[in-house]
Amino acid sequence: MTYKAEIPYGAYWSTPFARWQGSFANLHSIEFAAHVAKLELAKRKIDPTSFDYGVLGFSVPQKHSFYGLPWLTGLIGAPQAGGPTIMQACATGVRTLLAATQEIEVGMATTALAINCDRTSNGPHLYYPNPRGPGGTGGSEDWVMDNFNCDPLGNHAMLQTAENVAGKHGIGTAEQHELVLRREEQYRMCQADDSAFLRRFMTLPFEVPAPNFRKTASTMAGDEGVSQSTTEGLAQLKPVMPGGSVTFGGQTHPADGNAAIIVTTAAKARELSTDKKIAVRLHGFGLARVALAHMPESTVPAAQRALEQAGLGIAQMKAIKTHNPFAVNDLYFAKQTGCDLQSMNNYGCSLVWGHPQAPMGTRAIIELIEELALKGGGFGLFTGCAAGDTAMSVVLEVCDAK
């Protein structure tokens, strides 16, 4: 199918991603996302008052985040725009895009901002009162670390899901490390010619604001904290879990950042596009959930459902991007679908540039659009897993505007 909603070409952006406890560690994620959105909208000459809907996604609460999307749109000069705040772990980027698309589809809005942000650094430490507890004490959790390390449904860490899939499908450490080197090589494509690919959607050098957002604290040339692995260095790493196969080199790192995509009607898309000859059309979305503690497997049925809705096959995808918190994800996906493991994730992926959760999928979708534009158009697929053994996917097309 083809949705009524379109993404105006170029009407999207992402910050660089910073490894946790790095340059963004002390920035309130929602206020930071609003700060960046104001600058990026002005750069594209898009009036914030044109939005009649918005959807905000994050997975790590911040102070006052109860007020969510209306707070953010108020900060960017769009007090007329309301909408929900959504939390679906690493699938949040696709979920917010779908929410914006649906609002356009049913005629409840004409121009929507789907914006996602997260700060895994300095995550909240929460206390839950329990007057009936021993001595009147309550319970507590470290929002980021405790949830990385324990799915309450099975009391297992996310890493265990990768180990379960690796063991089930015979995916070894050496195979994972070989893929890591390939993904890092592909990431270096985005750094070529003074980061020409990144500059298509990212403002570089990036001015990092001070926590009060009144001055510039530092500048970033690009993503911060990206690993540069070697065959020898990876070979020295031992699996994190005893008897396992996944090393620290074969998985992503927590990160901070934000990203956004504008969704609107076809007519409005021509108006807001930075290149009116290019259209970005949406054709299918997919959601899937697999067996407990097998999260990396979920990307396949989610992709299949998005492709089915689009009426297309995997072989028709000119570019494929994935959220790959573990190298295991891509190895499994390629084995199940038959797609080319070596050509997936050109220009970068979350395995390399990091894992800020909610905005991760948004950036990957933006990169998918830009890769397709460089290739002269065609269909593309993004698929990514999320906590709870789920995944979401989207199929889109970059083509000539008509």
C-alpha positions in Angstrom: 0.0 0.0 0.0 1.0 3.6 -0.2 0.1 5.9 2.8 -1.2 9.4 2.2 1.5 10.8 4.5 4.9 11.6 3.1 8.2 12.7 4.5 9.4 15.9 2.9 12.9 15.2 1.5 15.4 16.9 3.8 12.8 17.7 6.5 14.6 15.6 9.2 17.7 15.8 11.3 19.9 14.1 13.9 22.5 15.2 16.3 25.8 13.3 16.4 25.6 10.5 19.0 27.8 10.7 22.0 28.9 7.7 24.0 27.4 7.8 27.5 29.1 10.1 30.0 30.3 12.1 27.1 29.5 15.5 25.7 25.7 15.2 26.1 25.8 13.6 29.6 24.5 16.7 31.4 21.9 17.9 28.9 18.2 17.4 29.7 17.2 15.2 26.8 13.8 16.9 26.1 15.2 20.4 26.4 18.1 19.4 24.2 15.8 18.0 21.6 13.8 21.2 21.6 17.0 23.3 21.3 18.2 21.4 18.3 14.7 21.4 16.7 14.5 25.2 16.8 17.8 25.5 15.1 17.1 22.9 12.4 13.6 24.2 11.6 15.1 27.7 11.2 17.8 26.3 9.0 15.1 24.8 6.7 12.9 27.9 7.0 10.0 25.8 8.4 7.6 27.7 10.6 6.9 25.9 13.8 3.3 27.2 13.7 2.7 24.9 10.7 2.6 21.9 13.0 -0.8 20.7 14.1 0.4 17.5 15.7 3.5 16.1 17.3 4.6 12.9 18.9 7.6 12.6 21.2 9.4 9.4 21.9 11.9 8.6 24.7 12.8 5.7 26.9 14.6 7.3 29.8 12.6 9.8 31.9 13.9 13.2 32.6 12.7 15.8 35.1 9.2 17.1 34.1 8.9 14.6 31.3 5.4 14.0 32.5 4.5 17.0 30.3 6.1 15.3 27.3 5.2 16.5 23.8 3.2 19.6 24.6 6.2 20.9 26.6 8.6 20.3 23.7 6.4 21.9 21.1 5.9 24.8 23.4 9.7 25.2 23.7 10.1 25.2 19.9 7.4 27.9 19.3 4.6 25.5 18.3 2.2 25.9 21.3 -0.7 25.0 19.1 0.6 21.4 18.5 -0.4 18.6 20.8 0.0 14.9 20.8 1.2 11.9 22.7 4.5 10.9 24.3 5.5 7.3 23.4 7.9 4.8 25.0 8.6 1.6 23.1 12.3 1.1 23.9 14.4 0.8 20.8 11.3 0.5 18.5 10.3 4.1 19.5 11.7 5.6 16.3 9.4 3.5 14.1 6.5 3.8 16.5 6.5 7.6 16.5 6.8 7.7 12.7 3.8 5.4 12.5 1.8 7.5 14.9 2.5 10.6 12.9 1.6 8.8 9.7 -1.7 7.5 11.1 -2.7 11.0 12.2 -2.2 12.2 8.6 -3.9 9.1 7.1 -7.2 9.6 9.0 -7.2 13.4 8.4 -6.7 14.5 12.0 -3.6 16.4 11.1 -1.8 17.9 8.1 1.8 18.4 9.4 3.4 16.4 12.2 6.7 16.4 14.0 8.0 13.0 15.1 10.8 13.7 17.5 12.8 11.3 19.6 15.4 11.8 22.3 17.2 9.9 25.0 20.0 10.3 27.5 21.3 7.0 28.8 24.0 8.9 30.7 23.1 9.9 34.3 19.8 8.1 34.1 17.4 8.4 37.0 17.6 6.4 40.2 14.0 5.8 41.3 12.6 5.2 44.7 9.2 3.5 45.0 7.6 4.2 48.5 6.1 1.2 50.3 4.9 2.1 53.8 4.1 -1.6 54.4 7.7 -2.7 53.6 10.1 -3.8 56.4 10.7 -0.7 58.5 8.6 1.3 56.1 11.3 1.2 53.4 10.4 1.0 49.7 12.0 -0.3 46.6 14.4 1.3 44.1 15.9 0.9 40.7 18.5 2.4 38.4 16.3 3.0 35.3 19.1 2.4 32.8 21.4 -0.2 34.2 18.8 -2.3 36.0 16.6 -2.6 32.9 19.6 -3.4 30.7 20.3 -6.3 33.1 16.9 -7.7 33.8 13.8 -8.4 31.7 11.3 -8.9 34.6 9.3 -11.4 32.6 12.3 -13.8 32.5 14.8 -12.3 34.9 17.4 -12.3 32.2 19.7 -9.6 30.7 19.3 -8.3 27.2 22.7 -9.9 26.5 21.2 -13.3 27.2 18.8 -12.9 24.3 21.7 -12.5 21.9 23.4 -15.6 23.4 20.2 -17.6 23.1 19.9 -16.7 19.4 23.6 -17.2 18.7 23.6 -20.7 20.4 20.4 -21.7 18.7 21.6 -20.8 15.2 25.3 -21.6 15.5 26.6 -18.1 15.3 30.2 -17.9 16.8 32.4 -15.2 18.1 34.7 -15.1 15.1 31.8 -14.6 12.8 30.5 -11.8 15.0 33.9 -10.1 15.1 34.3 -10.3 11.3 31.0 -8.5 10.9 32.0 -5.8 13.4 35.0 -5.0 11.2 32.7 -4.8 8.2 30.2 -2.5 9.9 33.0 -0.2 11.1 34.3 -0.1 7.5 30.9 0.9 6.3 30.6 3.6 8.9 33.8 5.1 7.6 31.9 5.7 4.3 29.9 8.5 6.1 33.2 10.2 7.2 34.6 10.4 3.7 34.9 13.9 2.1 34.7 15.7 5.4 31.7 13.7 6.5 29.7 14.6 3.4 27.1 11.9 4.0 26.4 13.0 7.6 26.2 16.7 6.5 23.2 15.7 4.4 21.1 15.6 7.6 23.4 16.6 10.4 24.8 20.1 11.2 28.6 19.8 11.6 30.6 20.9 13.4 28.0 20.4 16.0 27.8 23.1 18.8 27.2 21.4 22.1 25.2 23.7 24.3 25.9 24.3 28.0 23.2 22.8 30.3 21.4 26.2 30.5 21.3 26.3 26.6 22.6 29.9 26.7 26.1 29.3 25.3 28.2 26.8 23.5 30.2 24.5 25.7 32.2 22.7 23.0 32.0 21.4 19.5 31.9 17.9 17.9 33.2 17.0 14.5 30.9 14.0 14.4 29.8 11.0 16.5 31.7 10.7 19.7 33.2 7.5 21.1 33.0 5.3 18.0 35.3 2.3 18.3 38.0 1.5 15.8 38.5 -2.2 16.1 41.2 -4.4 14.8 41.3 -8.2 14.1 43.9 -8.6 16.7 42.2 -6.5 19.3 38.9 -8.3 18.9 40.6 -11.7 19.1 41.8 -10.8 22.6 38.3 -10.2 23.9 36.5 -12.9 25.9 32.8 -13.5 25.9 31.0 -11.4 28.5 28.9 -14.3 29.8 30.7 -17.6 30.8 30.3 -20.1 28.0 28.9 -17.5 25.7 30.0 -16.0 22.3 29.2 -12.3 22.5 32.1 -10.1 23.6 32.0 -6.4 24.4 33.4 -5.9 20.8 30.4 -7.6 19.3 27.8 -5.3 20.8 26.9 -1.6 20.8 27.4 1.0 23.5 24.9 3.2 25.3 24.8 6.7 23.9 22.9 10.1 24.0 21.3 12.2 21.2 18.1 13.1 19.4 16.6 13.0 16.0 13.4 14.1 14.2 11.3 13.5 11.1 8.5 15.7 9.7 5.5 13.9 8.2 2.9 15.7 6.2 0.5 15.5 3.2 1.8 15.0 -0.3 1.1 18.6 -1.3 2.7 20.0 1.9 5.7 17.8 1.4 6.6 19.5 -1.9 6.5 22.8 0.0 8.7 21.7 2.8 11.1 19.6 0.8 14.7 20.8 0.3 14.6 19.2 -3.1 11.1 19.4 -4.6 12.0 16.8 -7.3 12.3 14.1 -4.6 9.4 12.3 -2.8 9.7 10.0 0.2 6.7 7.7 0.4 5.7 5.3 3.1 4.5 1.8 2.1 4.4 -0.5 5.1 4.9 -0.9 8.8 5.4 -4.1 10.8 5.4 -5.2 14.4 6.4 -8.6 15.7 7.1 -10.4 19.0 9.0 -13.6 19.3 9.6 -16.2 22.1 10.8 -15.0 25.4 14.5 -14.1 25.5 15.1 -14.3 21.8 14.9 -10.6 20.9 17.3 -10.6 17.9 14.9 -13.0 16.1 12.1 -10.4 16.1 13.6 -8.3 13.3 12.7 -11.0 10.7 8.9 -11.3 11.2 8.6 -7.5 11.7 10.3 -7.0 8.4 8.2 -9.6 6.7 5.0 -7.9 7.9 6.1 -4.5 6.7 7.1 -6.0 3.3 3.7 -7.8 3.1 1.8 -4.5 3.8 4.0 -2.8 1.1 3.3 -5.7 -1.4 7.1 -6.1 -1.9 9.8 -8.7 -1.4 13.2 -8.4 0.3 14.9 -8.7 -3.1 13.3 -5.4 -4.2 14.9 -3.5 -1.3 17.7 -1.3 -2.7 19.0 -0.5 0.8 18.5 -2.1 4.2 19.2 -0.7 7.6 18.9 -2.5 10.9 19.1 -1.7 14.6 21.9 -4.2 15.6 22.7 -3.9 19.3 24.5 -7.2 18.7 26.4 -8.4 15.7 24.3 -11.5 16.1 21.2 -9.6 14.9 22.5 -9.0 11.4 24.0 -12.5 11.1 20.7 -14.0 11.9 18.7 -11.6 9.7 20.8 -12.3 6.7 20.7 -16.1 7.2 16.9 -16.0 7.4 16.1 -13.6 4.6 18.9 -14.3 2.2 19.8 -10.6 1.9 23.5 -9.6 1.4 25.1 -9.3 4.8 27.9 -7.2 3.4 25.8 -4.5 1.8 23.3 -3.9 4.6 23.9 -0.9 6.8 26.0 1.2 4.5 27.2 4.5 6.1 26.6 3.3 9.6 24.4 1.6 12.1 23.7 1.4 15.9 26.3 -1.3 16.3 28.9 1.3 15.5 27.5 4.8 16.3 25.7 3.7 19.5 22.5 3.1 21.2 20.5 6.1 22.6 17.4 3.9 22.2 14.5 6.2 21.1 16.3 8.3 18.5 18.3 5.4 17.2 15.6 4.1 14.7 14.9 7.7 13.6 18.5 8.3 12.6 18.7 4.9 10.8 15.5 5.8 8.8 17.0 9.2 7.9 20.2 7.4 6.7 18.1 5.0 4.7 16.4 7.8 2.9 19.8 9.5 2.1 21.4 6.3 0.9 18.4 5.7 -1.4 18.7 9.3 -2.7 22.4 8.8 -3.5 21.5 5.6 -5.4 18.9 7.4 -7.5 15.9 6.2 -5.6 14.2 2.9 -4.8 12.7 1.0 -1.9 14.3 0.6 1.4 13.7 -1.3 4.7 14.5 -0.5 8.2 14.0 -3.1 10.9 15.0 -3.1 14.6 14.5 -5.1 17.7 13.4 -3.7 21.1 13.1 -4.8 24.7 10.5 -7.4 25.3 11.5 -9.5 22.3 9.7 -7.2 20.0 10.6 -5.3 16.8 9.2 -2.8 14.4 10.0 -2.2 10.7 9.2 0.3 8.0 9.3 0.1 4.2 9.7 3.4 2.3 10.5 4.6 -1.2 12.6 7.5 -2.5 11.3 8.5 -5.9 10.5 11.3 -8.3 7.9 13.6 -7.1 4.8 13.8 -9.3 
